[in-house]
Amino acid sequence: DIATPRAILTGHDYEITCATICAELGLVISGSKEGPCLIHSMNGDLLRTLEGPETLEGPENCLRPKLIQASREGQCVIYYENGLFCVFSVNGRLQATMETDDKIK
């Protein structure tokens, strides 16, 4: 059998740097090099855009997502390149932020 994609997800203007799948909620969450994180359904529908807090100014300091993890309870944790953690609901609402100087891998 030849494998075929179930859906093609669109919406990012730059390369994808991180992604996660939450099978329990039927969601795919992805982050790109120079843009926001996007929430898609497993069918490929774009549902939400997760915008990081406006703590940095200028295009050279945009928030670059490095790691994403979603929970089955509907929360998404995003770690950005500058040491910022953000927790979002799957509805796109920013719930909490935390900055760290530690190197997270």
VENDA-V692477 format. One record per residue. RES is the residue in three letters. OMEGA is omega in degrees with one decimal (NA if undefined). NEAR is the number of other C-alpha atoms within 10 Angstrom. Layout:
res->[RES RES]
omega->[OMEGA OMEGA]
near->[NEAR NEAR]
This chain:
res->[ASP ILE ALA THR PRO ARG ALA ILE LEU THR GLY HIS ASP TYR GLU ILE THR CYS ALA THR ILE CYS ALA GLU LEU GLY LEU VAL ILE SER GLY SER LYS GLU GLY PRO CYS LEU ILE HIS SER MET ASN GLY ASP LEU LEU ARG THR LEU GLU GLY PRO GLU THR LEU GLU GLY PRO GLU ASN CYS LEU ARG PRO LYS LEU ILE GLN ALA SER ARG GLU GLY GLN CYS VAL ILE TYR TYR GLU ASN GLY LEU PHE CYS VAL PHE SER VAL ASN GLY ARG LEU GLN ALA THR MET GLU THR ASP ASP LYS ILE LYS]
omega->[177.6 179.1 176.1 -179.1 176.9 179.0 173.4 -177.4 -179.0 175.1 178.9 176.4 -177.8 -176.7 179.3 179.7 179.9 179.4 174.7 177.2 173.8 -175.7 -179.1 -179.3 180.0 -175.5 170.7 -179.6 -176.7 178.0 -179.0 -173.8 -174.9 -175.4 -177.4 172.2 -177.9 173.9 176.8 169.2 178.4 178.1 177.2 179.6 175.3 -176.0 -174.1 170.4 178.9 179.9 176.5 179.2 -177.2 -178.8 -178.3 -179.0 177.2 -177.7 179.6 179.9 -177.8 -179.7 -178.6 -179.8 179.2 -178.8 176.2 172.8 179.2 177.3 178.1 176.5 175.9 175.6 -178.9 177.2 178.8 175.0 -178.9 -176.6 -175.7 178.5 -178.5 171.9 174.7 174.9 179.0 166.6 178.5 174.3 176.4 -178.2 176.5 -176.5 -178.3 174.6 176.5 177.4 178.4 175.2 -179.6 176.0 -177.7 178.4 NA]
near->[3 3 5 6 5 9 11 9 17 11 16 16 11 11 11 16 16 19 19 16 19 18 13 10 15 12 23 22 26 26 27 21 19 19 21 20 27 22 27 21 19 19 13 15 16 17 15 16 20 23 16 23 12 8 9 12 9 6 8 8 12 19 25 22 27 20 19 22 17 23 15 12 11 14 18 24 18 26 23 20 17 17 16 19 19 20 21 20 17 21 14 18 14 17 12 12 15 10 12 10 8 7 8 11 6]
